[in-house]
Amino acid sequence: MTPLEFSPAGQRARAMGDGSPLVRGPLKGYHSETYVLSPPGGTAAVKLREPRATSLWFDRRLFRSEEELLRCLKGRVDRVPDIVDVEGLGLQTFIEGRTLGAYRPAGRRVPDAVFGQIVDLFRQLAPITGGTLRAARRCPPWDAPEDGDTDGFLKRLVVFVEEQVYDANRPFFGDLFEALGVRDEALAHLEKSLSGLTPRPFCLLHGDLHRENLVIDAGGRLWTIDWELAMVGDPLYDLATHLHLMRYPARQEARMVRAWCAAVEEARPGSSRGWQRDLPLITGFKRAQSLYTDTVRAALSLRDGTGLRWAALPGVAGRLRDVVAAAAGPLGLDEVPGRRRVMAALARWHRETAGLPSDGAAPGKR
């Protein structure tokens, strides 16, 4: 009983592949169920992606269609997936190669040849402004900050975390957050600490530049995939997100900051203005955001069809404790719980929510 046979996305992939064994998937991913279709005759493989029905959405999305955005980026950003029409659908080509995460896991040094191509990507994004992109957007114009309003840009992201992540999931996860020492006022503390950012000209941001979204092909060329979280905003936010997710060794992280500053200033002067003060603040926001999302994901990862996965509990609790510690400063938390306390909080949450939906949908939020 495979996902390909029973999920709507899998059935669709199977139908489009005409039952061909050249259908692979589902691929690993938080938000979408993805299958790779390899048509006979040497035609480029394509990806069929559909949002997971039980997916928890933790990030604000700007563009209505990732495929439409990719069409707009053709010729402006090197090595992004092509879009091909298959049975009336615009599907992304599948990039053959290994992710950077498979080649160099988080925490390890990135090879110089790859490092330089990441810097080039930032250089190419800096001149792409909201006014030059024709891709349709989800957000109404009145909800978009003015170009350069870095305070307004980040405030909207804080509000999204508060309303769409914390408040929306509090009926189901509220007791767990409280057990970890995360109170309602934590996000207000975070928002206050982020005021007074230096204005910088807005540009296109990928929004999710981590090692699994960077693919190295057989020729050593770097491809950037998964643009579904792309937005227009503060270029320093893209760097902060990248550093937070990549976990470079300290010396290479410092080198990336210097290279990024030089690249974006060359492409669009003013793009790195005030980075010395603002980068730690925005990175703090990313650590705080991770606390809310990783708490939910950690709790759900321990559930299976029979109950709590006790063998996995110590490892999950240890990682979650580290996430809380990293976010304590930005959120103004009074204390950081030890691993035993986190284990107890997770076990109690599982006991109290036993029998409730296993997809994390809060009551009334399904």
Secondary structure in CASP SS format (residue, H / E / C, confidence):
PFRMAT SS
TARGET T0000
AUTHOR 0000-0000-0000
METHOD secondary structure of the structure
MODEL  1
M C 1.00
T C 1.00
P H 1.00
L H 1.00
E H 1.00
F H 1.00
S C 1.00
P H 1.00
A H 1.00
G H 1.00
Q H 1.00
R H 1.00
A H 1.00
R H 1.00
A H 1.00
M H 1.00
G C 1.00
D C 1.00
G C 1.00
S C 1.00
P C 1.00
L C 1.00
V E 1.00
R E 1.00
G E 1.00
P E 1.00
L E 1.00
K C 1.00
G C 1.00
Y C 1.00
H C 1.00
S E 1.00
E E 1.00
T E 1.00
Y E 1.00
V E 1.00
L E 1.00
S C 1.00
P C 1.00
P C 1.00
G C 1.00
G C 1.00
T C 1.00
A C 1.00
A C 1.00
V E 1.00
K E 1.00
L E 1.00
R E 1.00
E E 1.00
P E 1.00
R C 1.00
A C 1.00
T C 1.00
S C 1.00
L C 1.00
W C 1.00
F C 1.00
D C 1.00
R C 1.00
R C 1.00
L C 1.00
F E 1.00
R C 1.00
S C 1.00
E H 1.00
E H 1.00
E H 1.00
L H 1.00
L H 1.00
R H 1.00
C H 1.00
L H 1.00
K C 1.00
G C 1.00
R C 1.00
V C 1.00
D C 1.00
R C 1.00
V C 1.00
P C 1.00
D C 1.00
I E 1.00
V E 1.00
D E 1.00
V E 1.00
E C 1.00
G C 1.00
L E 1.00
G E 1.00
L E 1.00
Q E 1.00
T E 1.00
F C 1.00
I C 1.00
E C 1.00
G C 1.00
R E 1.00
T E 1.00
L H 1.00
G H 1.00
A H 1.00
Y H 1.00
R C 1.00
P C 1.00
A C 1.00
G C 1.00
R C 1.00
R C 1.00
V C 1.00
P C 1.00
D H 1.00
A H 1.00
V H 1.00
F H 1.00
G H 1.00
Q H 1.00
I H 1.00
V H 1.00
D H 1.00
L H 1.00
F H 1.00
R H 1.00
Q H 1.00
L H 1.00
A C 1.00
P C 1.00
I C 1.00
T C 1.00
G H 1.00
G H 1.00
T H 1.00
L C 1.00
R C 1.00
A C 1.00
A C 1.00
R E 1.00
R C 1.00
C C 1.00
P C 1.00
P H 1.00
W H 1.00
D H 1.00
A C 1.00
P C 1.00
E C 1.00
D C 1.00
G C 1.00
D C 1.00
T H 1.00
D H 1.00
G H 1.00
F H 1.00
L H 1.00
K H 1.00
R H 1.00
L H 1.00
V H 1.00
V H 1.00
F H 1.00
V H 1.00
E H 1.00
E H 1.00
Q H 1.00
V H 1.00
Y H 1.00
D H 1.00
A H 1.00
N H 1.00
R H 1.00
P H 1.00
F H 1.00
F H 1.00
G H 1.00
D H 1.00
L H 1.00
F H 1.00
E H 1.00
A H 1.00
L C 1.00
G C 1.00
V C 1.00
R C 1.00
D C 1.00
E C 1.00
A H 1.00
L H 1.00
A H 1.00
H H 1.00
L H 1.00
E H 1.00
K H 1.00
S H 1.00
L C 1.00
S C 1.00
G C 1.00
L C 1.00
T C 1.00
P C 1.00
R C 1.00
P C 1.00
F C 1.00
C E 1.00
L E 1.00
L E 1.00
H C 1.00
G C 1.00
D C 1.00
L C 1.00
H C 1.00
R H 1.00
E H 1.00
N H 1.00
L E 1.00
V E 1.00
I E 1.00
D C 1.00
A C 1.00
G C 1.00
G C 1.00
R C 1.00
L E 1.00
W E 1.00
T E 1.00
I C 1.00
D C 1.00
W C 1.00
E C 1.00
L C 1.00
A C 1.00
M E 1.00
V E 1.00
G E 1.00
D C 1.00
P H 1.00
L H 1.00
Y H 1.00
D H 1.00
L H 1.00
A H 1.00
T H 1.00
H H 1.00
L H 1.00
H H 1.00
L H 1.00
M H 1.00
R C 1.00
Y C 1.00
P C 1.00
A H 1.00
R H 1.00
Q H 1.00
E H 1.00
A H 1.00
R H 1.00
M H 1.00
V H 1.00
R H 1.00
A H 1.00
W H 1.00
C H 1.00
A H 1.00
A H 1.00
V H 1.00
E H 1.00
E H 1.00
A H 1.00
R C 1.00
P C 1.00
G C 1.00
S C 1.00
S C 1.00
R C 1.00
G C 1.00
W H 1.00
Q H 1.00
R H 1.00
D H 1.00
L H 1.00
P H 1.00
L H 1.00
I H 1.00
T H 1.00
G H 1.00
F H 1.00
K H 1.00
R H 1.00
A H 1.00
Q H 1.00
S H 1.00
L H 1.00
Y H 1.00
T H 1.00
D H 1.00
T H 1.00
V H 1.00
R H 1.00
A H 1.00
A H 1.00
L H 1.00
S H 1.00
L C 1.00
R E 1.00
D E 1.00
G C 1.00
T C 1.00
G E 1.00
L E 1.00
R C 1.00
W H 1.00
A H 1.00
A H 1.00
L H 1.00
P H 1.00
G H 1.00
V H 1.00
A H 1.00
G H 1.00
R H 1.00
L H 1.00
R H 1.00
D H 1.00
V H 1.00
V H 1.00
A H 1.00
A H 1.00
A H 1.00
A H 1.00
G H 1.00
P H 1.00
L H 1.00
G C 1.00
L C 1.00
D C 1.00
E C 1.00
V C 1.00
P C 1.00
G C 1.00
R H 1.00
R H 1.00
R H 1.00
V H 1.00
M H 1.00
A H 1.00
A H 1.00
L H 1.00
A H 1.00
R H 1.00
W H 1.00
H H 1.00
R H 1.00
E H 1.00
T C 1.00
A C 1.00
G C 1.00
L C 1.00
P C 1.00
S C 1.00
D C 1.00
G C 1.00
A C 1.00
A C 1.00
P C 1.00
G C 1.00
K C 1.00
R C 1.00
END
